[in-house]
Amino acid sequence: MTARCVMVLGTTSGAGKSWLTTALCRHYARQGLKVAPFKAQNMSNNARVVAGGEIGSAQYFQSLAAQSEPEVRMNPLLLKPEADTRSQVVLMGQVNEALSNMPWRGRSLHVWPQIAAALDALREENDVVVIEGAGSPAEINLHTSDIVNMRVALHANARCLLVTDIDRGGAFAHLYGTWALLPAEERALIHGFVLNKFRGDAGLLAPAPQMLQDLTGVPTVATLPMWWQHGLPEEDGVFDDRARASGAVSKTVAVIAYPRISNLDEFQPLKNVPGVRLVWARAPADCAGADWIVLPGSKATAADLAWLRTQGLDRAIAAHAAQGGAVLGVCGGLQMLGEALIDTHGIDGNAPGLGLLPLVTQFDLQKTVRHTHTTFGELHGAWSALSGVTAAGYEIHHGQTAQHPAMAAGGDMAREVLPEGLGWQNAAGNVLGVYLHGLFEDPRVLHALFGATAPTLETVFNGLADFIETHFEPGVLEQLIATRP
C-alpha cells in the first residue's frame, strides 16, 4: 500500500473536521499528488449521487477538492437519520434494510470488513488519503465498537490532527482531555493540535500552547482565524442560523428548516449571490417579508409535514401563496405541496398534503438514485425565467408524483414543466415543485433567476488550500506525508 494517510479528528462535532479535510485534499492535490478522501461512517441527511450509489455530501466535495472522481469507497457507511432513534443505513452506496434494523454494536461487527477493504483499496491506488473522523475519538462509551475514528487511524497508521473550536471556549481542556482519554498507542498517532475559529489577538494564547505541549508532547501546529464565508456548505449538514446577504438585499429566500431536512447543502450558493438574503425558517414569523418560501428535501416527509403544521407554517405558506408569493418545493418539499402522500409499504407514512399543487405522491420500495440532466418547458409567472433552461442535478427519492386523478378529471391540473414527472407548476404560476436537487448549484439556473453567479467550487477549494497554507506552521503539511524512516 503506497498512500500516506493523514487524518483529521475533532474534539467535538462541528469543530471543523470536514472543511479542514477538504482543504487538505486540495492542498495535496496541488502538489501533483493523487489524493482521495475517506470517511468510514458519516451520519447525515446530506447525500450525493456518485458511481455506485450515494455518499455523504462532505466526502463528495472532498473528492472534488482532491480532483478525484467521487465514489462509494470514499464513504462506505452512510447513516441517514429518520427519527431520533432510527437511521436508514446505506452500505457501499446502497440501502441495507438488514443493517438498518440491527442494533448499533452488532452492526459495527458486520460493516468493519467492508470499511477496511474500501480504505485499503484507496490506499493502493493513491499517493495520499485524507481521512475524516466523526464526532470525538474519545467517546469512551463507544470505543469498543469504534469503526470511524481511532480504529481507522490505527489500521491506516495515519498521522492525525486534532482540531478544536476555540470560539466555544475551553479549547485547551478539550484538546488535553481528548488526548488523555486515548490509549497510549492511539495518542502516539496525534501529530498536531489545531485551534479553529479563533477571534482576537493570537499573542494572548501564550503560554497555553507550550504548556499543552509540555503535558502531551504534541505541538499546536495551526491557529486558524474565524472565517464565516469560506463558501463550502456547512459541515455535516449543520447550518448557520444567521440570516445574511452579500450587498444590499434585493430578495429574501426563506427555507423551511424542518427537523429531518435533507440536502440543505444545495442552498449554499444562495448565500453567495449578491443581494440574496437566506433565512432558515422554523416559525411563521421567519417567513414574514420573504419573496420566496422554499420547502427543501426531507428524510421523513410525513413527519416533517406534521411538524410544519404544528408550527403553523402550513398557514404561513398558504397565505404567502394566496398573495401571489413564490413557493418552491424540492423533492420532499414537492411531495408536501401536493394533495396527499400515499404509503402502502411503510416507508414514510400517509398524510394529507398542503394542497398547493393538484398532485398525489405514492412511495415505492425502489429508491431512485441518479444523476439527471434535463430542460425546463414553458413556465409562467414567478418562475418564467426558467423557461427553456437546461439544468443538471441529482435525484434521491422513494416517492413518485403524478396528477391527482379526481382533481384532473375536474379540470384542476398542474402544468408538467419537467419531463417524467420531475417538475410541476400551478395554474397561477407562483408555486413550483421539482424532484431535481442541485438547481442552485447550476450556473445556468442562477443566471436565469438572479442574473448573477456565485463563486465556483474551484474558487472555494483553492481558497481553502490558500488559507491553511497561510496559517499552518511552516513545514507541517509536508511532514504529515513525509516518508517514515
Buried (B, 14 or more C-beta within 10 A) or exposed (E): BEBBBBBBBBBBBBBBBBBBBBBBBBBBBBEEBBBBBBBBBBBBBBBBBBEBBBBBBBBBBBBBBBBBEBBBBBBBBBBBBBEEEEBBBBBBBBBBEEBBEBEEEEBBEEBBEBBBEBBBEBBEBBBBBBBBBBBBBBBEEBBEBBBBBBBBBBBBEBBBBBBBBBEBEEBBEBBBEBBEBBEEEBBEBBBBBBBBBBEEEEEEBEEBBEEBEEEBEBBBBBBBBEBEEEBBBBBBBBBEEEBEBBEEBBBBBBBBBBBBBBBBBBBBBBBBBBBBBBBBBBEBEBBEEBBBBBBBBBBBBBBBBBBBBEBEBBEBBBEBBEEEBBBBBBBBBBBBBBBBBBBEEEBBBEBEBBBBBBBBBBBBEEBBBEEBEBEBBEBBBBBEBBBEBEBBBBBBBBBBBBBBEEBBEEEBBBBBBBEEBBBBBBBEBBBBBBBBBBBBBBBEBBEBBBEBEBBEBEEBBBBBBBBBBEBBEEEBBEEBBEEEE
